[in-house]
Amino acid sequence: MYNVGLVLEGGGMRGLYTCGVLEYFMENNLYFNYVVGVSAGACNAASYVSKQLGRNEKVIINFVKDWRYMSLRNLILNKSYFGMDFIFDDIPNKHVFFDFKTFQNSPCNFLIGATDCKTGKPIYFSKEDLGEKFQALRASASLPMISPIVNYKGHELLDGGISDSIPIKKSLDDGNTKNIIVLTRNKDYRKSPKKLNGLLKLKYKNYPLLLETMTNRYKNYNKTLEYIEQLEEENKAIVIRPLRKLEVGRLEKDPKKLYALLRSGYDDTKNSYEKIMAFIS
């Protein structure tokens, strides 16, 4: 299945929708040779590339209420709301094992998007650049203000969604003429302009280009959505997204809501599967 890309948006805990999509793909042995994701999208994709059916559900829903996963206690103790060491070290090595061998041996070209704080531009890490402690994923999922900057491979990095929320153009630039795009917002959603607060400006005062990218994020995001709709009309992309406005926030901790969102992604993909197969074949 060459020249077909799988593009995954982030969205924090809204990424449970993407988990459901990927679960259905794995159940049907549908694996793409090119996957690009940012933030939660990239994190969920790792278990897809390692072909571990059900792993994302176990990791997120089983641990979401554990303070070590995400909490104000983490933020106070480690300056990160999400417990990065717990998520990217303890869980994959002690609790819900990650199949590093299958992941590394996969023929999939898996790209992880992060934001370079100095340039304000996206930077992509390959599967081979994952890092022994998932540094590439840590960087991609490090949200401003509630996560520290990640230093990796000579770069100072934050959340990939800041600079490239939906990396469809990256997939196209890499030669994928057809794309399956998984979004975590309903079709009518658009970002609104937001003024950067004083605390944010102070925290990232040494990164003016990052602040500029943050300021313009809503414009870039909405333009990307318009471009995706154009690709849909031209039959160059299929979009899988929630059918209605989500009741799940970026930092949602209710397991029932999260599981319902996962099932929603699963069911939406099941209903679109024949169309997807016709599109990529």
C-alpha positions as CSV (number, residue, x, y, z in Angstrom):
1,M,0.0,0.0,0.0
2,Y,2.5,2.6,-1.2
3,N,1.7,6.2,-1.8
4,V,-1.1,6.1,0.8
5,G,-0.4,8.0,4.1
6,L,-2.1,7.8,7.5
7,V,-2.2,11.2,9.1
8,L,-3.1,11.6,12.8
9,E,-4.1,14.7,14.6
10,G,-3.3,15.2,18.3
11,G,-5.7,16.5,20.9
12,G,-4.7,15.1,24.3
13,M,-7.3,12.8,25.7
14,R,-9.5,13.4,22.7
15,G,-6.9,11.0,21.1
16,L,-9.0,8.1,22.4
17,Y,-11.0,8.6,19.2
18,T,-7.9,7.8,17.2
19,C,-7.3,4.8,19.4
20,G,-10.6,3.4,18.3
21,V,-9.8,4.0,14.6
22,L,-6.5,2.2,15.0
23,E,-8.0,-0.6,16.9
24,Y,-10.4,-1.3,14.0
25,F,-7.5,-1.1,11.5
26,M,-5.5,-3.6,13.5
27,E,-8.4,-6.0,13.9
28,N,-8.7,-6.1,10.1
29,N,-4.9,-6.3,9.6
30,L,-4.8,-3.0,7.8
31,Y,-1.4,-1.5,8.2
32,F,-0.1,1.6,6.3
33,N,3.5,1.9,5.1
34,Y,3.5,5.6,6.0
35,V,2.2,7.1,9.3
36,V,2.7,10.6,10.5
37,G,1.3,11.9,13.7
38,V,1.7,14.7,16.3
39,S,1.2,14.6,20.1
40,A,-1.4,12.1,21.1
41,G,-1.8,11.0,17.5
42,A,1.9,10.0,17.4
43,C,1.7,8.3,20.8
44,N,-1.3,6.2,19.8
45,A,0.4,5.3,16.5
46,A,3.4,3.8,18.2
47,S,1.3,0.8,19.4
48,Y,-0.2,0.6,15.9
49,V,3.2,0.3,14.4
50,S,4.2,-2.3,17.0
51,K,0.9,-4.2,16.1
52,Q,-0.3,-4.3,19.8
53,L,-4.1,-4.6,19.6
54,G,-5.7,-3.2,22.7
55,R,-2.5,-1.7,24.2
56,N,-3.6,1.9,23.9
57,E,-6.8,1.2,25.8
58,K,-5.0,-0.6,28.6
59,V,-2.4,2.2,28.9
60,I,-4.7,5.2,28.9
61,I,-8.0,4.0,30.4
62,N,-6.5,1.8,33.0
63,F,-4.0,4.4,34.2
64,V,-5.8,7.7,33.6
65,K,-6.9,8.1,37.2
66,D,-3.5,7.2,38.5
67,W,-1.8,10.4,39.8
68,R,1.4,9.3,38.2
69,Y,-0.2,9.5,34.7
70,M,-1.5,13.0,35.0
71,S,-2.1,15.3,37.9
72,L,-1.4,18.6,39.6
73,R,0.9,16.6,41.9
74,N,3.1,15.7,38.9
75,L,3.1,19.4,37.8
76,I,4.3,20.5,41.3
77,L,6.9,17.7,41.7
78,N,8.2,17.4,38.2
79,K,6.9,20.5,36.3
80,S,4.9,18.4,34.0
81,Y,1.1,17.6,34.4
82,F,1.7,14.4,32.6
83,G,4.0,12.0,34.3
84,M,6.5,11.6,31.4
85,D,8.8,9.1,33.2
86,F,5.8,7.0,34.3
87,I,4.1,7.1,30.8
88,F,7.3,6.6,28.7
89,D,9.4,4.4,31.0
90,D,7.5,2.6,33.7
91,I,4.4,1.7,31.7
92,P,6.1,0.3,28.6
93,N,8.8,-1.6,30.6
94,K,6.9,-2.7,33.7
95,H,3.1,-2.6,33.3
96,V,1.9,-2.8,29.7
97,F,4.9,-3.9,27.7
98,F,5.8,-2.3,24.4
99,D,7.0,-4.5,21.7
100,F,10.2,-2.7,20.7
101,K,11.3,-5.5,18.4
102,T,8.2,-5.5,16.2
103,F,8.2,-1.7,16.2
104,Q,11.8,-1.4,15.0
105,N,11.4,-4.2,12.4
106,S,8.2,-2.7,11.0
107,P,8.5,-1.6,7.3
108,C,6.4,1.4,8.2
109,N,7.8,4.9,7.7
110,F,6.6,6.4,11.0
111,L,7.2,10.1,11.5
112,I,6.7,11.9,14.8
113,G,6.1,15.7,14.6
114,A,7.3,18.1,17.3
115,T,7.9,21.9,17.4
116,D,11.4,23.4,17.4
117,C,11.1,26.2,20.0
118,K,13.9,28.3,18.5
119,T,12.5,28.3,15.0
120,G,8.8,27.9,15.8
121,K,8.7,25.3,12.9
122,P,7.8,21.6,12.8
123,I,10.5,19.0,13.0
124,Y,9.9,15.3,12.3
125,F,11.6,12.3,13.8
126,S,11.7,8.9,12.2
127,K,11.0,5.6,13.8
128,E,14.7,5.1,14.2
129,D,14.9,8.4,16.1
130,L,12.3,7.3,18.8
131,G,14.9,7.2,21.5
132,E,15.5,4.6,24.3
133,K,13.1,6.5,26.5
134,F,10.7,7.6,23.8
135,Q,12.2,11.1,23.7
136,A,10.7,11.9,20.3
137,L,7.2,11.0,21.6
138,R,7.8,12.9,24.8
139,A,8.7,16.0,22.8
140,S,5.7,15.6,20.5
141,A,3.3,15.4,23.5
142,S,4.8,18.1,25.7
143,L,2.1,20.7,26.0
144,P,3.1,24.4,26.6
145,M,2.9,25.6,30.2
146,I,2.1,22.1,31.7
147,S,5.2,20.3,30.3
148,P,8.9,21.3,30.2
149,I,10.8,21.8,27.0
150,V,12.5,18.5,25.8
151,N,16.1,18.7,24.7
152,Y,16.7,16.0,22.1
153,K,19.2,15.7,19.3
154,G,20.3,19.3,19.6
155,H,16.8,20.8,19.6
156,E,14.6,22.3,22.2
157,L,11.2,20.8,21.6
158,L,7.5,21.1,22.5
159,D,4.1,19.8,21.3
160,G,4.0,19.0,17.6
161,G,0.5,20.4,17.4
162,I,1.7,23.9,17.9
163,S,3.4,24.2,14.5
164,D,1.7,21.4,12.5
165,S,-1.6,20.2,14.1
166,I,-2.6,18.0,11.2
167,P,0.5,17.1,9.2
168,I,-1.2,16.4,5.9
169,K,1.2,18.5,3.9
170,K,4.2,16.6,5.3
171,S,2.6,13.4,4.0
172,L,1.9,14.9,0.6
173,D,5.5,16.3,0.4
174,D,6.7,12.8,1.1
175,G,4.9,11.5,-2.0
176,N,1.6,10.1,-0.7
177,T,-1.0,10.9,-3.3
178,K,-3.8,9.5,-1.2
179,N,-4.3,10.0,2.5
180,I,-6.5,8.7,5.3
181,I,-6.7,11.6,7.8
182,V,-7.9,11.0,11.4
183,L,-9.1,14.2,13.2
184,T,-10.3,14.6,16.8
185,R,-12.8,17.4,16.2
186,N,-16.1,17.4,14.4
187,K,-16.4,18.8,10.9
188,D,-17.8,22.2,11.8
189,Y,-15.1,22.9,14.4
190,R,-12.7,25.9,13.8
191,K,-10.2,27.4,16.1
192,S,-10.8,30.9,17.4
193,P,-8.0,33.5,17.8
194,K,-6.6,33.7,21.3
195,K,-4.4,36.4,22.8
196,L,-1.3,35.0,24.5
197,N,-1.5,35.6,28.2
198,G,1.3,37.3,30.1
199,L,2.4,34.2,31.8
200,L,2.9,32.4,28.5
201,K,4.8,35.3,27.0
202,L,7.0,35.4,30.1
203,K,7.7,31.7,30.2
204,Y,8.8,31.6,26.5
205,K,10.3,35.1,26.2
206,N,13.5,33.6,24.9
207,Y,11.6,31.9,22.0
208,P,10.0,34.8,20.0
209,L,9.4,32.6,16.9
210,L,7.6,30.0,19.1
211,L,5.3,32.7,20.4
212,E,4.7,33.9,16.9
213,T,3.7,30.4,15.8
214,M,1.4,30.1,18.9
215,T,-0.3,33.4,18.0
216,N,-0.9,32.2,14.4
217,R,-1.8,28.7,15.2
218,Y,-5.6,29.2,14.8
219,K,-5.0,30.6,11.3
220,N,-2.8,27.7,10.2
221,Y,-5.2,25.1,11.7
222,N,-8.2,26.5,10.0
223,K,-6.4,26.8,6.6
224,T,-5.4,23.2,7.0
225,L,-9.0,22.2,7.5
226,E,-10.0,24.0,4.4
227,Y,-7.2,22.3,2.5
228,I,-8.3,18.9,3.8
229,E,-11.9,19.6,2.7
230,Q,-10.5,20.4,-0.8
231,L,-8.6,17.1,-0.9
232,E,-11.8,15.3,0.1
233,E,-13.7,16.9,-2.7
234,E,-11.0,15.9,-5.2
235,N,-11.1,12.3,-3.9
236,K,-7.5,12.5,-2.6
237,A,-8.3,12.0,1.0
238,I,-10.7,10.2,3.3
239,V,-11.3,11.9,6.7
240,I,-12.4,10.0,9.8
241,R,-13.6,12.4,12.5
242,P,-16.2,12.6,15.3
243,L,-19.7,13.1,13.9
244,R,-20.6,15.6,16.6
245,K,-19.0,18.0,19.1
246,L,-17.1,16.1,21.7
247,E,-17.9,16.1,25.4
248,V,-14.3,15.0,26.2
249,G,-11.6,17.6,26.9
250,R,-7.9,17.6,26.4
251,L,-7.3,16.6,30.0
252,E,-10.3,14.4,30.5
253,K,-10.0,11.8,33.3
254,D,-13.4,10.0,33.2
255,P,-12.7,6.4,32.0
256,K,-16.3,6.0,30.9
257,K,-16.2,9.0,28.7
258,L,-12.9,8.0,27.3
259,Y,-14.0,4.5,26.5
260,A,-17.2,5.8,24.8
261,L,-15.0,8.0,22.7
262,L,-12.8,5.1,21.7
263,R,-15.8,3.1,20.7
264,S,-17.0,6.0,18.7
265,G,-13.8,6.0,16.7
266,Y,-14.0,2.3,16.3
267,D,-17.6,2.4,15.1
268,D,-17.1,5.3,12.7
269,T,-14.2,3.5,11.1
270,K,-16.2,0.3,10.8
271,N,-18.9,2.2,9.0
272,S,-16.4,3.8,6.6
273,Y,-14.3,0.7,6.1
274,E,-15.7,-0.4,2.7
275,K,-15.2,3.2,1.4
276,I,-11.6,3.2,2.8
277,M,-10.7,-0.1,1.1
278,A,-12.1,1.1,-2.2
279,F,-10.2,4.3,-1.9
280,I,-6.8,2.7,-1.2
281,S,-7.1,-0.3,-3.5
